[in-house]
Amino acid sequence: MEEVRSSPNQTEISAGKVLLIGVTGGTGGNVVKGFCEQSVTALRAITRKIDLNRPAHADLQQAGVELVEADLDDVEALKAAFDGVDRVYCHAFAGDHAKPEPQELSRAEQLAKIAQSFNIQHFVYNSAGGAERHSGIPHIEQKYKIEQILNQTGLPTTMLRACLFMEEFWKPYTRPSILKGTFPFSVQRDKPLHLITTKDLGRVAAYVMQHPTNYLGRAIELAGDVLTPTQMAEAFSHAQGRPVVHQEIPPWIFLLLFRKSLYDLIQWYRKHGYEADVEQLNVEFPGLLTSFSTFLEETQWANPEKVSV
């Protein structure tokens, strides 16, 4: 990870109008909340088609986000969306799929050209932890290719290389078992795992836009906490008020029952993993990063009637 630097004397500036890309899916809404909590509220989000009957769209509008219709493959619509924009946050160039979509690269190239033509002052991209370390994981490798595309155009960029989202443990294939007392996870009991919330990703993205001098041209591996599976089980136990035990699932099960991409990712977690310096990150971004225990409390983890965050 690129070394982060404490900057106590940074001068905050107004972030201007920010174009949000890829925030109308499962994790994007919390990213927007992070922007709003940092008082960056001049926000415009693109979506293929505005549908206020869709909860994600209704929530964005209620938060004061301007919605505009634009497809990432429609150049003219994208140019219209860029009108009056100073900065860009790109959460994703495609849906949240295990297998990367080839068109992400061509979309990144086209978007970078448009952003350059509109003299965008700051382009913040949600990349992935370990992107620069030749992970061999297809979706992480593709994130790094996109980083290179954005940088090669000369855009003023900041890459936020997010580690594992804490929200992943709210998924229906994970949380029910934990609530019953078993934390099935295919990482060794004593292997540190770096975690970040999607809301904190938005907070930090907004913060770096407010302090561009210190962040232009940088890539930061981002995490708010680092815990072993044993420590995570203890956090679950405390949140639920009942014992939770980590159960190390053999990785080969994922290869047999699920898909190779997930098996490869698990093996990367087991053998390599993230390298974010959480202690130093908390110095650089004071008050913006959430611990795992706080996340469980704030999301009402133990409430069985709540099914998502």
N, C-alpha and C positions, 0 to 999 in steps of 0.2 A: 504493500500500500504506500502511496506517496505520503510522506510525512506531513501531518497537519500542523498548522502553526497557530498559536494563540495570538489574537489580535485585539487587545483590549481598547485600543484607541480608534477603532474603525468609525467612520462617519457614515451614518445611515442616509440613504437617498430614497426618493420615491421610485417604486418599481415601474411606474407607468402602466399602460394596459398590457396585460399578459394573455397570450393565446395558449390555451390548454389543449393538448392533443392526446387522445386515448384515455380520457378520464371518465367516460360514461359506462365503463364496465364494472366488474366486481370490486376492484381495489381503488378505482379512481376517485370515488366519492369522498373517501377518507383523506386522500391527498388534497382535494379541494378544501376540506375542513382545515387542514394544516395551513394552507395559504391564508384563509380567512382569519385564523387565530393569530397570524403574524401581521394582520391589518393590511394585507394585499388583497384588495377587494375589487379592483378594476379588472375583472376576469371575463374572458370570452372562451367558450368551449365549442369545439366543432363536433358534429355528429352527422351520420349519414342522413337521418331523417328525424326531425323533432317530433316527439310523441309524448305529450305531457301526461298521458295515461300510464306511461312507463315510470315507475318510482324513481329511478335514477335521474331522469330528466326533470321530473317535478321537484326533486330535492335540490338539484342544481339551480333551477329557476328561483326557488324559495330562498336560496342562499345569495341571490342577487347576481348569479352568473348569467351573462348574455349567451344564449344558444344560437349558433348559426349552422346551417346545413352545408356540409362540404364532405366530399369523399376524398380519401387520401390519394386516389388515382385520378382525380379530376383537377387538372391544373388550374383552370379558370376559377372554379369554386374556391380553391385554396387561396388564390391571389386575392379574391374578394374577402376571405376570412382574415387575411393578413393586413388589410387596410386599417391604418391607425394603431397598429400594434408596435410596441417597443421591444418586448421580450417574449420568449417562447419557453414553455415547459412541455416536453414530450414524455409522456408516461409509457407509450407503446406505439409501435407502427403496425401492430396486428393484434388479434385476439390472444388470450392467455392459453396457448396450446403448448404441449410438451415438445412437439416437433416444430422447429422454426419454419416460417413461411418464406419462400424465396423472394416474394415481392417486397418484403421488408427492405431489402437493400436498394431496390430501384425507387421505392418510396422515399427512403432516406436521401438518396441522391437528388431527387426532384425537389423535396422539401428544403434541402440545404440551398439549392439554387434560388428558390423563391425567397427564402429567408435572407439570403445575401442581397438579392435585388431590392428588398424592402429595408435594407440597412438595419437589420435586427441587432440590437445592442448586446443581447445576452441570450444564449440558447442553452438551457439546462436539460440534460438528457438522463432519464432513469435507466442506467446500465445495470450491470450485475457484479457482485463481489467476485473477485478472481478473474475478471474478464481479461486482464492482461497477462495471466499466468499459464496460458496454454492448457486449460482445464480438460480439453477433449470433449466437453459437454456441448452438444450442438447449439442449444439456445444461448448459452453463455458465450460461446465462440462467435455467434452471430451478433450479439450485443457489441463485442469488441470491433467487429467489422464495421458496424454502424458508427461507433466512436470514430474510427479512422476516416470514414466518409465525411462525417461532419467536420472533423478537424482539417481535412485536406482542402476543403473549400475556403478556409481562412475565417470561418465563422468564429466569433468570440464565444467560446463554450465553457461549460463546467459539466463534468461527468460525475453523477452521484451513483456509485456502484453499490447498490443496495444488497444487503445480506438476506437471510431468510426472514420472510414476513411472519410476525407473530400471529397474524390472522389465519395462517395456514392451519393452526391447531383448532380453529373453529369449524373446519370442514366436517361434513356429515360422516366421513369415513374415519375421523380421528376423535372428535370430541365425545360422542356417546360412550365409547369405551373408557375414556379417561374419567368421565363422571361416575362410571361404575367402579373405578378403582384401579384400572390397568392402563398404563401409558405405553402402547406398542410403538416402538420406534427403532429403526434398524441402524442406529448409531451406538457405538460402545458407551457404556455407562459413564466412563470418565473422559470422554472426548468432548472438548469445548465446542459449543455451537454459538455462532454469532447471530443475533436477532435484532430486528428493527420493525417498528410499526409503520403502516402506510401513512398514517397521519403525520408521524415524525418526518417521513420523507418529504411531505408537503411543506412542513414547517422549515426544514433545512433548505429546500429549494427556494422558498420565499426569502429566507434569510440571505442566501448567497446572492440573490438578485438585488437585495437592499444594500449589499456591501460588495459590489462587483470587483473593486480594485484588488481585493484579497483572494478572489476565487476564479477570475477569468484564466482559462488555460489549465485549470487543475482537474485532477481526477481523485475523488475521495471515496474510499471504501467505507460504507456507512452501516453502523450498528449501534443500538442503544443499550445492549446487554450481552453478556457472554456467559453461558451456563452449560454445564454438562447435563445429559439426560437425567442423571440422578438428582441434580439440583433442580431441574425443571419439575420432576416428580414431587419434590418437596414443596415447590411453589404451588403446584396443583393441590397438594394435600392441604396446605394452609388455606387456600382460597375456598376449597370445598368443605373444609372441616371434617375430613375423613381421609384415611390413608390412601395414597396412590403409589403404585409400584411400577417402576420402569421395566418393561419386558423387551429385551433385545430380539427383534425378529430377524431371522437369517436373511441376508440380502437376496439369496437365490430364489426366495419365494416370489419376489417382485419380477424376476426374470421368467419364472415359470407361469405365474398367474396374471401378471399385468403386462408390462412392456419393457423392452430393453433400455429405453431412454431413462425411465425411472430407476432401473437397476444401476445404470451408469452414474446417475446423479447421487444415489445413495453411496455407492462405492467412493465417489469423489469426497463426499462428506466424511466417510470413514478414514480415508487415507490422506486427504489433503485438507480441504475446507477453507473457510474464510480466514482473513488475517487482520481484520479491522482493529485498530487500537482504541478500544472503548473509553479507556481512561482519558486519553488525550482528546478524543472527540467531545467528551463532556466538558473539557476545558474550553475548546474552541466554540462549541455550541451550547453554552450554559442554559439549562432549563428547557431545551428543545427535544431532548431524548428521553424516552420512557423506559423504565425498567420492566422486566417481565412480570414481576409481582404487581406493579402498579397497573400494567395493562390488564391483567386478570381482574383486578378490582374495578377498574374503570369500565370494562366491558361487561360487568356482571356475569363473569364466567360461570358461577355456581347456580345461576338462575335457570332451571330446566325449561322454563317457558320461553326463554329467549333463544332463538335459533341461529342468529347471524349478527355480525357487527358491521 
